[in-house]
Amino acid sequence: MDFSVEYLKLDQLRGLQSERLINLVGYLEERSDFYKEKFNELGISTQEIRSIEDISKLPITYKQDLRNNYPFGLFTVPKNELQRIHCSSGTTGKPTVVGYTKEDVDLFSEVVARSLNAAGAKPGMQLHNAYGYGIFTGGLGLHYGAEKLGMSVLPISGGMTARQVDLIMDFKPEVICCSPSYALTIANEFANRGISANEISLQYAVLGSEPWTEIIRNHIEERLGVHATNIYGLSEIIGPGVSMEDFEEKGGSYIWEDHFYPEILDPVTKQPVPFGEEGVLVITTLTKKAMPLLRYWTNDITSLYYDENSKRSMVKMRPLLGRADDMLIVRGVNVYPSQIEEAFSHVKGVVPNYYLTPIEKEHMCVALDIDLEIDDEFVKSQQVEPNTDDYGIFVGNFGKNIENEIKRRVGITTKVKIHAQDSLPKCEGGKINRILKKK
C-alpha cells in the first residue's frame, strides 16, 4: 500500500479537501433529496462552496436524521449499486442504517489498513479479530482492512473467552483487536491460567468502540505484553478507521482527513470553537458514495491539535473525554466516566473494572456510588488476609483513598465500595456500559 498521503504538506492537503468538498456538495445536490431540502431551507447555493473553509456554511447532520429517514432515505445510490449494508444494534428506537458501494468498501479497507499500519501491524502478521461480526461494522471492517494490508485473519468474533485464549496460545498471532474492556477480560483469563506476558505471542493490540484511559492501557500492556493503541470510528461515518494512534507516539489519534474532515463545535451554540479547545467532534465524509454525510454530529467530546514531533502531517484528536450524552452533572459539576477512571490511575492497586451509579435527590444528582475491584496481588503485598479484622480496615481505608483522589481531581463526592478482583461483571465482547441505572 502507498501511505504517502499521510505526509502531505498542509497546503496540498487543504487543496485536496477543497476539491473533494466541492465535488461532494454537487453530488449531494444532484442525488440527495434530504440535502437539497436542507440547502433550500438555509438558502445555500452550492456555488458558494469554493473551498474547505466554506464548510461552516453547510448544514449539520444528526443521528435523528438517519432515524427519520429509515431505512434508506439518505442513500444516494440505488440498492442495486450497494455492496454492503450495516446498521446499529437499535437498542433505543430504530437502528441507524448505513450503506456501502464497492468504492466505499475499498475506502473502508484502505483506512483500516492505514490504521493497522500505524498500530505496528505489518504484512504477513496474523490478526486475532475479536470484534463482533454481523451488522456491527467492527468485525468486517478490521477483517477487510487487515487483508488489504497483507495480514491473515482469524475471525473469532467476541465471547468464548477461554477459547480465545486457547487459540492465541496455539496460533500465536502478533495482533489482536477488540474493545479495551474485552482486552482486560482476555488478560484476566491469561492471568488466571498463570500465563505471563512474555509467554504470549501478541505484540500489538488495536482497541476501540468505547472511550478508555491510560490506566486501562497500562493494565493491558503490562498483562499482555503489547503496544495498545486506540482506533476510532463510527458506523455513520464508515466504521473503525476514521482515526488511529501511532504505536510509538500514543496519546492522540491521527484523523485520516483526506477522507474525513473534522471540526470541533460548541455543544450548545453549534459554532466552531478556537483550535485546540474541547467540544463535539463533527465529521464530513469527503469521498463516500452510498451515504455521504455533511458535518455529522458524532456527540463525542474531544479536541484537535498538531504535534511538531509527529511522524505524519495530519491533524490529531485527543483521547475522547466521553460522549455528550454520557455526561453526568453531580451537584453542578460536569463529569464524564473517563475522568473518574483517570483518577483511579493515581491509586495503586485499582483494577479498572468499575460501575457508576448516580444518586439523585429531588431530581438532582448529588453523588456517585462506585463499585470497583482491587488487585489480589496488591492485597497480598499488604500482608492482610480477607478473613482478618485488618483486611476490613485496609479495604475501608483503600476506598477512602479513592474517594479523596476523586474529590481532589474531579471535585465531586463519591462512595466507593471495594470488591475482590474478578467479582464484578466483565465484558464478553462489544461495548460495556459503566453507568448503572439511577437509584
C-alpha positions in Angstrom: 0.0 0.0 0.0 1.0 3.6 -0.6 0.9 5.6 2.7 2.4 8.8 1.2 -0.9 10.8 1.5 -0.4 10.7 5.3 2.6 13.1 4.8 1.1 15.7 2.5 2.1 19.3 3.2 -0.8 21.3 4.7 -1.5 23.4 1.6 -1.6 20.3 -0.5 -4.0 18.6 1.9 -6.3 21.7 2.1 -6.3 21.8 -1.7 -7.3 18.1 -1.9 -10.0 18.6 0.8 -11.4 21.7 -1.0 -11.6 19.8 -4.3 -13.4 16.9 -2.6 -15.8 19.1 -0.7 -16.9 21.0 -3.9 -17.4 17.7 -5.7 -19.4 16.3 -2.7 -21.8 19.2 -2.5 -22.5 19.0 -6.2 -23.0 15.2 -5.8 -25.5 15.7 -2.9 -27.4 18.4 -4.7 -27.9 16.1 -7.6 -28.6 12.8 -5.7 -29.9 13.6 -2.2 -33.4 14.9 -1.6 -32.6 15.3 2.1 -29.7 17.6 1.5 -31.4 19.5 -1.4 -34.1 20.3 1.1 -31.6 21.4 3.7 -29.8 23.6 1.2 -33.1 25.3 0.3 -34.1 25.8 4.0 -30.8 27.5 4.7 -30.7 29.4 1.4 -27.4 27.8 0.5 -26.3 27.9 -3.1 -23.8 25.2 -3.9 -21.8 27.8 -5.9 -20.9 29.4 -2.6 -18.8 26.4 -1.6 -15.4 27.2 -3.1 -13.0 25.7 -0.6 -12.9 23.7 2.6 -13.0 27.0 4.6 -16.7 27.3 3.4 -17.7 24.1 5.2 -19.3 26.1 8.2 -22.0 27.3 5.7 -23.3 23.8 5.3 -26.0 22.1 7.5 -25.2 19.9 10.5 -26.4 16.3 10.2 -27.6 14.4 13.3 -28.3 10.8 14.2 -32.0 11.6 14.3 -31.8 12.5 10.6 -30.8 8.9 9.9 -33.6 7.5 12.0 -36.2 9.9 10.4 -35.1 8.6 7.0 -35.1 4.9 8.0 -34.1 2.7 6.3 -32.6 4.1 3.0 -33.7 7.7 2.8 -30.2 9.1 3.0 -28.7 6.7 0.4 -27.5 8.4 -2.8 -27.3 5.3 -4.9 -30.0 2.7 -5.8 -30.0 -0.5 -3.9 -28.6 -2.5 -6.8 -25.4 -0.5 -6.5 -24.8 -1.4 -2.9 -22.2 -4.0 -1.9 -22.9 -4.0 1.8 -25.3 -2.7 4.4 -24.6 -2.3 8.1 -26.7 -0.9 10.9 -26.5 -0.2 14.7 -27.9 -2.6 17.2 -31.0 -0.4 17.6 -31.3 -0.8 21.3 -33.2 2.5 21.5 -35.6 3.2 18.7 -35.0 2.3 15.2 -31.4 1.3 14.2 -29.3 3.7 12.0 -28.6 2.1 8.6 -25.5 2.7 6.5 -24.7 1.5 3.0 -21.5 0.9 1.1 -20.8 0.8 -2.6 -17.8 -1.2 -3.9 -15.8 2.0 -3.8 -16.9 2.6 -0.2 -15.8 -0.9 0.9 -12.5 -0.3 -0.8 -12.2 3.0 1.1 -13.2 1.3 4.4 -10.4 -1.3 3.8 -7.9 1.4 2.9 -8.3 3.5 6.1 -8.4 0.4 8.3 -5.2 -0.8 6.6 -3.6 2.6 7.3 -4.7 2.3 10.9 -3.3 -1.1 11.4 0.0 0.0 9.9 0.1 2.9 12.3 -0.6 0.5 15.2 2.5 -1.5 14.3 1.0 -4.3 12.1 2.8 -5.4 9.0 2.0 -7.7 6.0 2.5 -11.3 6.9 1.3 -10.9 10.5 -1.8 -12.6 11.9 -4.8 -10.7 13.3 -6.8 -12.2 16.1 -10.1 -10.4 15.3 -12.3 -10.4 18.5 -14.6 -7.6 17.3 -18.2 -8.7 16.7 -19.1 -9.8 13.2 -22.5 -9.2 11.6 -24.3 -5.9 11.3 -21.8 -4.2 13.6 -19.0 -2.6 11.5 -16.1 -3.6 13.7 -15.5 -7.2 12.7 -15.8 -7.0 9.0 -14.1 -3.6 8.9 -11.0 -4.8 10.6 -11.1 -8.1 8.6 -11.1 -6.4 5.2 -8.5 -3.8 6.3 -6.1 -6.5 7.6 -6.4 -8.5 4.4 -5.7 -5.3 2.4 -2.6 -4.7 4.4 -1.5 -8.3 3.7 -2.3 -9.9 7.0 -4.0 -13.2 7.7 -7.1 -13.0 9.9 -8.7 -15.3 12.5 -12.4 -14.2 12.5 -13.2 -15.4 16.0 -15.6 -12.5 16.9 -16.4 -11.8 20.6 -17.2 -14.1 23.5 -16.0 -17.6 24.5 -13.0 -16.1 26.3 -11.4 -19.4 27.2 -11.4 -20.4 23.6 -9.9 -17.0 22.6 -7.0 -17.7 24.9 -6.6 -21.3 23.7 -6.3 -20.1 20.1 -4.0 -17.2 20.9 -1.6 -19.7 22.6 -2.0 -22.3 19.7 -2.0 -20.0 16.7 0.4 -17.3 18.1 -1.0 -14.2 16.4 1.0 -10.9 16.6 -2.0 -8.6 16.7 -5.4 -8.6 18.5 -8.3 -6.2 18.0 -11.3 -5.9 20.3 -12.8 -3.4 22.8 -10.5 -2.3 25.6 -12.8 -3.7 28.2 -12.8 -7.1 26.5 -9.0 -7.0 26.2 -9.0 -6.7 30.0 -11.2 -9.8 30.2 -8.8 -11.7 28.0 -5.8 -10.5 30.0 -7.6 -11.7 33.2 -8.1 -15.2 31.6 -4.4 -15.4 30.9 -3.5 -14.3 34.4 -6.0 -16.9 35.9 -4.2 -19.6 34.0 -0.8 -18.4 35.3 0.3 -17.4 31.8 2.7 -14.4 31.9 3.1 -11.6 29.3 6.4 -13.0 28.0 4.6 -16.3 27.1 2.1 -14.6 24.9 2.8 -14.1 21.2 0.8 -10.8 20.9 2.8 -7.7 20.2 0.1 -5.1 19.3 -3.5 -4.5 20.5 -5.8 -2.4 18.4 -8.6 -1.3 20.7 -11.7 0.8 20.2 -15.5 1.2 20.2 -15.5 2.8 23.7 -13.6 5.6 25.5 -10.7 4.4 27.6 -7.9 5.8 29.6 -4.2 5.4 30.4 -4.9 3.2 33.4 -6.6 0.6 31.1 -3.8 1.0 28.6 -1.2 0.3 31.3 -3.1 -2.8 32.5 -3.5 -4.3 29.1 0.1 -3.5 28.0 1.5 -5.0 31.2 -0.6 -8.1 31.2 -0.5 -8.9 27.5 3.0 -7.6 26.7 1.7 -5.4 23.8 1.6 -1.9 22.4 -2.1 -1.0 23.0 -3.4 1.7 20.6 -6.8 3.3 20.1 -8.7 3.0 16.8 -11.7 5.4 16.4 -14.7 5.4 14.2 -18.4 5.2 14.0 -20.7 3.4 11.5 -22.4 6.6 10.3 -19.1 7.8 9.0 -17.7 4.5 7.8 -16.8 2.3 10.9 -13.5 1.9 12.6 -10.6 3.6 10.9 -11.6 7.2 11.0 -8.6 7.9 13.2 -5.8 5.9 14.8 -3.0 6.3 17.3 0.6 5.5 16.3 2.1 2.8 18.4 5.3 4.7 19.1 3.6 8.1 19.8 0.3 7.3 21.5 -1.7 9.9 23.4 -3.6 11.1 20.3 -5.0 9.7 17.1 -4.4 10.8 13.5 -7.6 11.6 11.6 -7.4 10.4 8.0 -8.5 13.9 6.9 -8.1 13.3 3.2 -11.4 11.3 3.6 -12.9 12.6 6.8 -12.8 16.4 7.5 -13.0 17.1 11.3 -14.4 20.2 13.1 -14.9 20.9 16.8 -18.2 22.7 17.6 -19.5 24.1 20.8 -22.1 21.7 22.2 -24.7 24.5 22.9 -24.1 27.1 20.2 -23.0 24.6 17.5 -20.4 27.1 16.4 -16.7 26.3 15.8 -14.5 26.6 18.9 -10.9 28.0 18.8 -8.5 25.4 17.6 -7.3 23.2 20.4 -10.4 23.7 22.6 -12.8 20.9 23.6 -16.2 20.4 22.0 -18.2 18.0 19.9 -16.4 16.3 17.1 -18.2 16.8 13.8 -17.1 15.0 10.6 -17.8 15.4 6.9 -17.2 12.3 4.7 -15.4 13.7 1.7 -15.3 10.6 -0.5 -18.1 8.2 0.3 -20.6 7.3 -2.4 -23.5 5.4 -0.9 -24.3 7.6 2.1 -22.1 10.7 2.3 -22.8 12.9 5.3 -22.1 16.6 5.8 -20.9 17.8 9.2 -22.1 14.7 11.1 -22.6 15.4 14.9 -20.7 12.5 16.5 -21.6 13.5 20.1 -18.0 12.7 21.1 -16.2 15.2 23.2 -12.5 15.9 22.2 -10.2 18.5 20.7 -7.8 18.7 17.8 -4.1 19.5 17.7 -0.9 19.4 15.8 2.3 18.0 17.3 5.6 19.2 15.7 7.2 15.8 16.7 4.5 13.8 14.9 5.5 11.4 12.1 2.6 12.4 9.9 1.3 15.7 8.8 -2.4 15.1 9.5 -4.3 16.5 12.5 -4.7 14.6 15.7 -7.6 14.2 18.0 -7.0 13.9 21.8 -8.5 10.9 23.6 -12.2 11.1 24.0 -13.4 12.7 27.2 -16.7 11.0 26.7 -19.9 11.3 24.8 -22.1 14.4 25.3 -25.0 12.2 26.4 -22.7 10.3 28.9 -22.0 13.4 30.8 -23.3 13.4 34.4 -23.9 16.6 36.3 -23.1 16.0 40.0 -24.1 18.9 42.2 -23.4 21.2 39.2 -20.1 19.7 38.2 -19.9 18.2 34.7 -18.4 14.7 35.0 -17.5 12.0 32.4 -16.7 8.4 33.4 -13.3 8.8 31.8 -12.5 11.5 34.5 -13.3 9.1 37.3 -11.3 6.4 35.6 -8.3 8.7 35.3 -8.4 9.4 39.0 -8.1 5.6 39.6 -4.7 5.7 38.0 -3.3 7.7 40.9 -4.2 5.0 43.5 -2.1 1.8 43.4 -4.0 -1.5 43.4 -7.1 -0.4 41.5 -8.4 -2.8 38.8 -10.2 -0.7 36.2 -13.3 -2.8 36.2 -16.0 -0.5 37.7 -19.6 0.7 37.6 -21.0 4.1 38.5 -24.5 4.6 40.0 -25.7 8.2 40.2 -27.6 9.1 43.4 -30.5 11.5 43.0 -32.4 13.7 45.4 -35.2 16.0 44.3 -34.3 15.3 40.6 -30.7 16.3 41.1 -27.6 14.0 41.0 -25.9 14.7 44.4 -23.3 11.9 44.5 -22.0 8.8 42.8 -21.8 5.3 44.2 -18.8 3.4 42.7 -18.3 -0.3 42.7 -14.6 -1.1 42.0 -12.3 -4.1 42.1 -9.0 -4.3 43.9 -6.0 -6.3 42.7 -5.4 -9.6 44.5 -1.6 -9.4 44.3 -1.7 -5.8 45.8 -3.8 -7.0 48.7 -1.3 -9.9 49.4 1.6 -7.4 49.3 0.0 -5.5 52.1 0.1 -8.7 54.3 -3.6 -8.7 55.2 -5.9 -11.6 54.8 -9.6 -11.4 53.8 -10.7 -13.2 57.0 -9.0 -10.9 59.4 -10.1 -7.7 61.0 -7.1 -5.9 59.5 -8.5 -6.7 56.0 -11.7 -4.8 56.7 -9.8 -1.8 58.0 -7.4 -2.0 54.9 -10.3 -2.1 52.4 -12.1 0.7 54.1 -9.0 2.9 54.0 -8.4 1.9 50.4 -11.9 3.1 49.4 -11.4 6.3 51.3 -8.2 7.0 49.4 -10.0 6.6 46.1 -12.9 8.9 47.3 -10.3 11.5 48.3 -8.5 11.3 45.0 -11.7 11.7 43.0 -12.7 14.6 45.2 -9.4 16.3 44.7 -9.2 15.7 40.9 -12.8 15.8 39.8 -14.4 17.8 42.6 -17.4 15.5 43.5 -18.5 13.4 46.4 -18.4 9.6 45.9 -19.0 6.5 47.9 -16.6 3.7 46.9 -17.4 0.0 47.5 -14.4 -2.3 47.0 -14.8 -5.8 45.6 -12.4 -8.7 45.1 -10.8 -9.0 41.7 -12.9 -10.7 39.1 -16.1 -10.4 41.2 -17.8 -7.7 39.1 -19.4 -8.5 35.7 -16.9 -8.5 32.9 -17.1 -7.5 29.3 -17.7 -10.5 27.0 -17.1 -8.7 23.7 -18.5 -5.4 22.4 -19.1 -2.2 24.4 -19.7 -2.0 28.1 -21.9 0.4 29.9 -20.2 1.8 33.0 -23.2 3.9 34.2 -25.8 1.8 36.0 -29.5 2.7 36.4 -30.1 5.6 38.8 -31.3 4.7 42.3 
